[in-house]
Amino acid sequence: MAALKIASWNINSVRARIGIVERFLKEEGIDILCLQETKAADDVFPAEDFRRWGYTHQRLHGQRMHHGVAILSRLPFRDASDDCWRFDWQDNGEARHVGVWLEAGFRLENVYVPAGGDIPDPEVNPKFKQKLAFVERMTQWASCLSEPTLLVGDFNIAPLPEDVWSHKQLLDVVSHTPVEVDLLDRLKAAHDWVDLGRHFYPAPARLHTWWSYRSPDWTVNDRGRRLDHMWASPEVAAKATAHTVHEACRNWLKPSDHVPLVTEFAV
């Protein structure tokens, strides 16, 4: 069997960090890269750079200055279907999803869930209300999903107590509130998703993917959260052979506040 390496990374502006993207792709031998928060409309996305590196198969869903997702691949793929390769789960036109069918025999869905603002109250914070509605729409979609699927991206929710640096101190902080965790649990149950991160690193193992820029030295404080995820249908999860969180990338020149995840599959 051949090995297939799929990566997911909230890059926080692909044009600003194109140098570390190139380094990561070349050092890790990635076959398919899913990016979130590209912050680039399709006409200014650095598509030619990726083609030069061998990622000639591209599916972009960009937006100027905000949001944006992309799938870059060395292997052919096709749209998931004519009407569902760009879902609008926030129902407001933001570029937060792109999906394709892989020749490996499963769907690949790349999503960027809204952060939700600072106040965890949907009555006073419209951004938080939109985030909850987004996850609810994803849950409805997942409950009807019949094809084998890999769902990746920045979910902006750290579900387990062990997924944050302090469960007690973050219970009232957006990304770890009980209402968000409950919604994510419902999404997980809607398709019997396998959380690949915790499949390979069961709790209580430390597993973080994001550290705030506000921390002067993230390695000292280590106030991380696991906001980025890779979830698989059971039949896809059965093909996964390894899962890695590349923390070292957080120390690279002009880093994103997120680090990439990589799962290897035997296909």
N, C-alpha and C positions, 0 to 999 in steps of 0.2 A: 504494500500500500504506500501511496505517496503522502507526504506531510503537507498540510495547508496551514499557513500562518496568517491569522486575521487579527488586526490591531484596531483599537478604538482609542481616540484621543481628543479631548477638548483642547484645542490648540490656542484659543483666545487670540485670534487673528493670524490666519495662515500666511499672509504676506509679511507680517512683522517677524514671523518665526520660521520662515522658509528654510533658513540655514540649519536649525536643529531638526526640522522634519527630514531634510536630506540625510543628515548624519544618522538619525534613527533608522530610516529605511535601509540604508546601506549596511549599518552595523548589525541589524537584526534580520535581514533577509525577508522582509515582510512581503506576503503575496497580495493582501488586500488591506487597505487602510481606510478606516471610517473616521472622518473628522467632524467635530462639532464646533460651534462658535467660530466659523471661518471668517465672519465679518467682511465678506466680499461678495458683491454681485457676480453673477456668472460671467459677465463680460470682462471683469478684471481679475478673476481667479487665475492663479499662476498655473494654468493647465499645461502650458508648454514645458515648464520645468518638470512636471510629473511625467509627461510623455518622454522627455529626454532620459529620465531615470528608468523607463520601461513600463510605466503605469499608463498604458495607452487607452485603457477602458475606463471611462469616467462617467459618473452620474452626479450632477451638481444641482443644488437647490440653494442659491445664495440670496443674500439681502445686503444692501449697502449699509455698512457700519454696524449692523446688528445681526445676531443669530447666524444662520447659515450652516448647512450640512453638506457633506460630500462623501462619495465612495470612489476611491482610486484603486485600480486593480491591474495586475499583470496578466490576469486570466479573463477570458470572455465571460460576460453575463448578459442577461436580458432584463427588461423591466418586469417587475412583479406582475403587472397587468397594465392595460391602457388607462385604467382609472384609479389605481391605488398605489402608485409609486411615489406620490407626494400627498400624504395625508395632512389635513389641516385640523389637528386635534385640539388646537386652541380656538378654532373657529374665528380667526381674525386675520388670516393671510400671512402670518409669520412663517419664515422658512425654518422649520424645525424637524422635518422628517424627509427621508429619502429611502427607497427600498428597491432591491433587485432580486432576481432569481440567479443563483449560482449553478454552474455546471456540476458542482459537487452534489447537487440534488436537494438543496434547501434554500429557503428564502433568507435574505439578509436585510434586516430592518435597522436603520441608523436614526436615532432620535435624540433630540436636545430638549429636555423638559424645562419649562420656565423655572427660574430661580425662586420667584414668589415674593420678592421684596423683603422687608425687614419685620413687619408686624404680622404675627400668625393669627389674624382674625379676618375672615372673608367679608365681614360686614363693614370694616373700615379700610381694608386694603384690597383694592381691585386686583392687584397682581397676584396676591395669594389666592383669591377666588378663582382667577383664571388658571392657576397652577392646579388646583384641586379638580377643576372641570376637565383640564387636559388629561390628567391621570384617569379620571372616570371614563372619558371617551376611549382611551387606550384599553381600558378594561373591557368595555363593550366590544371593541375590535377583537381583543384576544379571546373572548368567550366564543367567538364565531370562527376562530382560526382553525383550519383543518390541515394545513400543510406544515411539514417540518420547517422550523424557523429558528434563526439566531437573531436575537434582539440585543442591540448594543447601544451604548451611548452614555451621555451625562444625564442621569435621572434626577440629579439635584436633591436626592433623598438618601440619607444614611439610615437604613432600617434597624439594624441591631444595636443593642447597647455597646457591643464591642467594636462597632463601626465608627465610633467617634472617640475623641480623646477624653471626654468626660460626659458620660450619659446624664448624670445629675445636673450638670451646669448647662447642658444644651437642650433639655426637655422643652424649654420655651423658646428655643431658637429655630427659625425657619430652616428646614432640611432635616430636622430630627424630632419634630413635634409628634405627639401621638396620632393626630388626625392624618398627617402625611404617611406615617408608618402604617397605619391601618389601611389607607388607600393602596399603598404599594403591596401590602400583603394580599389584598383582594385582587390586584392585578396579577400577582404571582400565581394565585390559586386558579385564576380564570383559564389558564392554559397548562397548568401543571408545570410551569417553568422550572428549570433547574438553574439556580444561581451558581454559575461556574466559579466565581471567586470563592464562595464558601464551600463549594463542592471540593475544591482542591486545598483550601485553607479553612477548615472548620473553626467556628468560634470555640473558644475565646481567642484565637490567634489574632494578633494585631494585623489590620489590613486597611490601609488608608490610600487614597488616590488624589487628595486635594489638600493644599495648605495655603492659607491666606497670604497675600502679598504684604499684609499689615505686620506680619511677624518679622522682626529684624533678622532672625536666624531660625528658619523653620526646623533645622536639624536639632537645635537645642530645645526649643519649646515642644516640637513635635505635636502641635495641636491640629492633627489631621482629621479628615472625615472621609468615609468611603462613599463618594457621590457618583462614581462611575461604575458601570456594571456591564456584564455580559450574561445574558440569560438564554437558555436553549430549550427547545422542545426535548422531551426525554430521548427521542431517537437520535437527535443531533448531539445531545450531551454524551451519549454512549460512544460517540466518535472522538470526543475530546481526550487528548493525551497529556496536555500540560497547560498551565495558566500562569502568567507572570505579570506582576505589577512592576513597571520599570521606574522605581523611585529615583534612580540616579539622574534621570532627565530633569528633575526639579532643580538640580545644581548647574545645568548647562547655561551657556550664555543666553541672556534674554529668555528665560524659561516661561512656559505657561504655568499657571497656578495648579493645573492638573497634570498628571503623568499618564503615559499610555499603558493600556492593558493589551496583552497578547494571549490568544488561545491558539494552540496547535491542534489540528484535527487529522486523523487518519482517514483518508478518502480514497 
